[in-house]
Amino acid sequence: MAVTIEAPPEQVWPWLVQMGGDRAGWYSWDRLDNGGRPSATQVHPEWQDLAVGDQVKYWSRKGPVYAWRVAALEPNRFLALQALVDLRGRRLDPERPRPSAYLEGLWAFLLKEQPVGRTRLVISGYQAVRPRWLERFANYWIYLPLTWPMQARMLVVLKRNIERVAERREAQVP
């Protein structure tokens, strides 16, 4: 999935870096994926530090819990979040062999600079579930029906928020 945003990559990047259940949220339907807490509508300087290996949390009924590990990060260009858990939600060591039942996923955000100060934000990834019968069930009944609409909403909200802030910034320049 992708969207073109009327702002350069360096204005889009801060919005991605601050994602997370204990940070800016996920810019989607907050009741569903952020415990009812509203996602940020501006960039927060206190949430701009992110490095490979950092944990990005998800909001649950019990509060923020582990969801993703930053697998790769190239400022203003690329962010990859990896999930690797057993079916009880316990983190697994990526360096060890996989158990017979697990969930692994990668969620990647690529910023492609476009002419005239625009950015193409491309979101991609994969998900693998074992055993395979569970993967077929999860992909058909859970992953596609939930992930695609929520990710599409994320792109719409990010575009709206980033362009709104960019317009304000342009209006302030004499």
Disulfide bonds with the S-S distance in Angstrom:
none
